[in-house]
Amino acid sequence: MNEIKADISLDTVGLYYPMPIVKTAQAIKKMEIGQILEVAADDEGIKTDMPSWCEMTGQEYLGLKEEDGEYRVYVRRLK
């Protein structure tokens, strides 16, 4: 995956389902359309939860990076 430049970063490390998704939803509402949110998480569920949430809410799932048990997920606000 190419390097993605996030406009806003959200740290949800230490939080478990559903909190990373709840925090993502709150953050997305405050962003401009087209901006990219980077979500840091250590809950492995984020790998399936975030793509599903994006599909349900009409946001663009850009991908995930995994390193040392931490995940960085990228979402572009579309609506």
C-alpha positions in Angstrom: 0.0 0.0 0.0 1.3 3.4 -0.9 1.9 5.9 1.8 -1.4 7.6 2.8 -1.3 11.1 4.3 -4.0 11.4 7.0 -5.6 14.8 7.8 -6.5 13.7 11.3 -5.3 10.8 13.5 -7.3 9.0 16.1 -5.8 6.9 18.8 -8.0 4.0 20.0 -5.2 1.8 21.3 -6.5 0.0 24.4 -10.1 0.3 23.4 -12.1 -2.7 22.2 -15.2 -3.2 20.1 -17.3 -1.2 19.7 -15.3 1.8 20.9 -12.9 2.1 18.0 -15.9 2.3 15.6 -17.8 4.7 17.9 -14.8 7.0 18.2 -14.3 6.8 14.4 -18.0 7.8 13.8 -17.6 10.7 16.1 -14.4 11.9 14.5 -15.7 11.5 10.9 -18.7 13.8 11.7 -16.3 16.6 12.5 -14.2 16.2 9.3 -14.6 17.8 5.9 -15.7 15.7 3.0 -12.6 14.3 1.3 -10.4 14.3 4.4 -8.7 11.2 5.5 -8.8 9.8 9.0 -6.1 7.5 10.4 -7.3 5.2 13.2 -4.7 3.5 15.4 -6.0 0.4 17.2 -4.7 -2.7 18.8 -8.1 -4.6 18.7 -7.7 -7.2 15.9 -11.4 -6.8 15.2 -10.7 -3.5 13.5 -9.6 -5.5 10.4 -13.1 -6.6 9.7 -15.1 -4.0 11.6 -13.8 -0.9 9.8 -14.5 -2.1 6.2 -18.0 -3.2 7.3 -18.7 0.2 9.0 -17.4 2.1 5.9 -19.7 0.1 3.6 -22.7 0.7 5.9 -22.1 4.4 6.3 -20.9 5.3 2.8 -17.3 6.2 3.7 -14.3 5.0 1.7 -12.1 2.3 3.3 -8.5 3.0 2.1 -6.7 0.2 3.7 -4.8 -1.1 6.8 -1.2 -1.3 7.9 -0.2 -3.8 10.6 3.0 -3.5 12.6 3.9 -5.0 16.0 0.3 -5.8 17.0 -0.9 -2.3 16.2 -3.2 -1.5 13.3 -3.5 1.8 11.3 -6.7 2.0 9.3 -7.4 4.7 6.8 -10.9 6.1 6.0 -11.9 8.9 3.6 -15.0 10.9 4.5 -17.4 10.8 1.5 -20.6 12.0 3.1 
